[in-house]
Amino acid sequence: MKKIIITGSQGIIGKILTKKLNSQFHIYEIDITDRNHNKNYFQADISNLKSLSSVFKKIGKSDLLIHLAASSAPNAKWEYVLKNNIIGIKNIYECARIFGIKKVVFASSSHITAGYEKDALNKKNQKLVSIHDPIRPNSDYGSSKAFGEAIARQYFELYKIKSICLRIGAVLSDDNPTKDKTGRNLKIWLSHRDLLQLIKKALFSNIKFGIYYGVSNNKWKFWNISNAKKELNYQPTDNASLFLKYNQG
Ligand SMILES: NC(=O)c1ccc[n+]([C@@H]2O[C@H](COP(=O)([O-])OP(=O)(O)OC[C@H]3O[C@@H](n4cnc5c(N)ncnc54)[C@H](O)[C@@H]3O)[C@@H](O)[C@H]2O)c1
């Protein structure tokens, strides 16, 4: 079985992935919390390079890493964004370089292009936002993810570490996009099933570096996922509007 390191394994996405990937891969988890006592769980603060390096040393050789650990709230305070998202991702790529990781799947965010959202949410505007549109972050969180994508590219240019950056929409712990009163989640939902497919395809595609939006096949989605379909063979199976139909009559 292949070995995969997952950072931020105790969060919403980390828990979904460790549960679903556990039977097919040797999963090694890293997170700052001390709530997990599994053999392959390592407590570490990714903003501390020394302690992170010692964990990578203990884990030993691994080709693949899924980087989720971060302050994940769009309104997170700058001091936490700086520590967990900016210093954190630099340290992750440093460890990837030192310990010979070949590919990183980085949980980026659609907040990189949040500035388009008002227009994109307007039904009259049919233009889907694509990875070729200039970034328009409107939070420190969104800017930190742009920094993360830049670091991913930098380590590809310098050290040939492959990266797939996924600008994830909304992954929800209950996988139910209909509860959000604004209706936004009906547009940006990424179901657990589609998340798993996208992550696996990102891990095992031949693409050396790429940036993709991560969203289900929602009728009202406003991001362009044609490059994910073409390059990663991502075929999303869920559509929030159908979910709405079946679950609310
Ligand atoms: N859930 C979503 O809809 C969504 C959308 C877009 C992007 N993302 C990104 O995906 C990733 C995972 O999201 P999530 O919803 O599971 O977030 P989460 O907040 O539930 O989990 C993040 C995890 O990272 C850990 N962490 C934070 N700082 C750390 C540090 N310094 N050292 C070690 N561990 C640390 C936390 O303890 C937590 O377990 C994040 O990077 C987030 O920005 C998530």
The ligand as an ORCA input file, in Angstrom:
! r2SCAN-3c Opt
* xyz 0 1
  N     -14.113     22.939      4.224
  C     -14.170     23.740      3.165
  O     -15.243     23.964      2.614
  C     -12.922     24.369      2.563
  C     -13.080     25.233      1.476
  C     -11.947     25.793      0.885
  C     -10.691     25.487      1.376
  N     -10.567     24.666      2.454
  C      -9.218     24.395      2.962
  O      -9.078     23.005      3.198
  C      -8.279     22.794      4.364
  C      -9.054     21.947      5.364
  O     -10.288     22.586      5.627
  P     -11.231     22.125      6.829
  O     -12.580     22.631      6.525
  O     -11.026     20.674      7.110
  O     -10.608     23.024      7.986
  P     -10.623     22.746      9.571
  O     -10.455     24.080     10.205
  O     -11.781     21.913      9.943
  O      -9.286     21.902      9.778
  C      -8.004     22.465      9.736
  C      -7.100     21.586     10.572
  O      -5.781     22.149     10.526
  C      -5.224     22.053     11.833
  N      -4.216     23.099     11.995
  C      -4.428     24.439     11.973
  N      -3.264     25.069     12.216
  C      -2.318     24.111     12.382
  C      -0.924     24.149     12.672
  N      -0.265     25.303     12.856
  N      -0.252     22.975     12.765
  C      -0.898     21.796     12.591
  N      -2.222     21.697     12.343
  C      -2.917     22.851     12.242
  C      -6.414     22.260     12.784
  O      -6.144     21.725     14.077
  C      -7.523     21.516     12.050
  O      -7.623     20.174     12.478
  C      -7.917     24.173      4.894
  O      -6.642     24.518      4.390
  C      -8.971     25.082      4.296
  O      -8.500     26.406      4.130
  C     -11.657     24.111      3.062
*
